[in-house]
Amino acid sequence: MKLLPGAFGGGPLAGPSWRWRQSGRRARGGFVFLSSDDADDWGHCQGARCGSLYYNIIRKGLDLAPADASGILAVGQFFENSNATISLTGWVGNTTNITFARNASDVLSANLSNYKMLYIPSGYSDTDGGLDISLNNALISIRSRIMDFVNNRGGSLVALMQRGMGTKALGFLPIAMNFTSMEIANVSVTQVQWGFK
């Protein structure tokens, strides 16, 4: 493949990300993972299920987040022993690094820059203890702070299934996302996939 002069901001290695790496400064923009799966619901991807995907997603997000921040701000109902709580604490390994924002005032008063990650569970209609409409509205009201947290601070964002939020699903993101709820049937594990268990 031949790159044309001037492509990517003046040449193949002259783009902004290359200049940031050369200067030793960290490029802007944090780790973002959005899933349309209610992975935190009972029997889905809790613990090491799903090939430890969510355990690894959480780890990667924490590893790539600002070094001077700590822990996870988790926005959801997170009732005791709910699937949302069991899933997140299972993926993280404990609750000591998690601050639970269980109501709108917790969300509105949170200083996102103190945290490595903003975690948003599946909606309450898919996972007990998940995100409810009032918490989703609170997240929407701090959309600009979330954008600053991810884009400028380099914080990580992990958000799961938003069914039940209607037209406000993922409304805390900087651009509108169309969310369509659908079931996938007749899915089976192939021989190759069995090798990854």
N, C-alpha and C positions, 0 to 999 in steps of 0.2 A: 504494500500500500504506500503510495506516495502522498505526502502532505504538501499542500500548496503553501507557498510563502504567505504569511499573514493570517493563516488559519489559526484559530485558537489564540487570538490576541497578539499576533506578530510573529508567529512561528511555533513549531510544535512544542518547544520547551519554554516559551516566553509568556504563557498564560499566567493569570494571577496565582493559581495554586503553586506553580513552580517557583515563582518569586517568593512566596511565603515560605516554602520549604528551604530555599537557598538562604533566606535571612535568618532561619532558625525560629521564626515566629510560627505560632499555630494558626492554621487556616481557620476561617470562620465557619460556623455551621456545625451543629451537633448531630449526634446519632439519632435517627428517627426510624421507628418500626411501627407500622400500622398493620393490623390483622383483621380480617373479616371473619375470623373464627372465634367462637366462644371457648377458647382453649382453657379457660379457667373454670369451666363448668365441670360437674362431677363426671369422671370417667373419660374425659377428653385428654388433656395434655398435662395433667397434674404430675408433679415430681419429674421422673425421668421418662415419662411417656412421650410419644411423638419424637423419639430420638433425642430427648433432652433439649429440644429446640428452644423452649422458652427459658429454661435455665441458662442456656448459652446466650440467648438474646439479652437477658438481664445482665449477665456478666460482661458481655461486649459493651453494652451501653454504659455500665459503670466504669469500665476500663478506659473508655474514650472520653469520659466527662472531665470537667476541670478538676485538677488535682487539689485545689484549695477548697472544694466543696465536699460535702459528705452526705451520704444516705439518699433515700428515696422519699419523695412526697407522693403518697398514694391517695388518689381522690376517688372515693366510693363509699358505699354504706359500710362495708367490711364488718358485718355483724360477727360476733364471736362464733367460731366454728362454721362460718359460711364457706361456700365453695370459693368465693373470691378471696377470702382470707387464707384458707388452707392452701390454695394454689400459689399465691404470691409468697407467703412465708416459706412454702416448700421450695420454690425456685430460688429465693434469696438465702434460705438456710436458717433464718431467725427473724425476730422482729426488732432487734436492737437498732438496725439501720433503716427502719421504716417509720416515717411519721404519717399517721393516718389523718387525712382531712375528710371528716365524715359529714360535715354540714357546710352550707354556703359561706358562713362567716369564717370558717377555717380556711377555705379556698381564697376568699377575698383578702385575708390578712397574711397569707403565706408570703414569705420572701423567697421566691423561686431561686434566686442566685445562691442561696445557702445549700442547695441540693445538687446532687449529681444527676438525678433523674426525676422526671415527672411521669408517674405510672397511672394509667387509667384502665380499670378493668372493663370487662364486658358490661353491657347494660343489664339492669335489674330484671328485665323480662327474659334474659337468657341465663343469667347466673345469679343465684341468691347472694346478696351482699355486694352486688355490682353497682355501677353508676346509675343514679336515678335522675329524673328530669331536673330537679332543683340544682343538683350538683353540676349537671351538664350546662344549665343556664349560667351558673357561677363561672364555669370555665370559659364559656362564650364571652362573658363580661370582662374577663382578663385576657382575651385573645392577644392584645398587643404585648402584654407582659410575657405571654408564652412565646410569642414570636421573638422577642428580645432574648429570652432565656435560651432558646435553641439557636437562633441565627447569630447573635452577638456574644453571648456568654459561652456558647458551645455545650450547653446542657443537653442531656439525652431525653427523648420522649418515646414512650412505649404505650400504645393504645390498642385495645382489643375491640371486639364486636360492638357495634353501636345500634343494633336493631332495637326498636322501642323508643328511639329518640325522634322518630319521624323525620321531618325536613331539617331538624336541627342536629342530625347525626354528624359527628365530627365537625360541628360548628365552631369549635375552638381553633381550627386550622386556619391559616391565612387565606386559603382559597376554598371555594365551594367544592365539595366532593359529592358525587352522586352515589348513594348507597342503595343497593338492591338486595333485599333479603331473599335467599333461595336455598333450597336443600339440594345437596348433591347425593344422588342415589347410585347404587350399583358400582361402588368403588371397592376395589380389593387390592391387597398388597401383592406386588409382582415378586417373582423369584429374586430379582436383583435387589429390590427393597428389603427383602428378608435378611440379606447380608449386612444391612446397616443396623440391625437391632442390637 
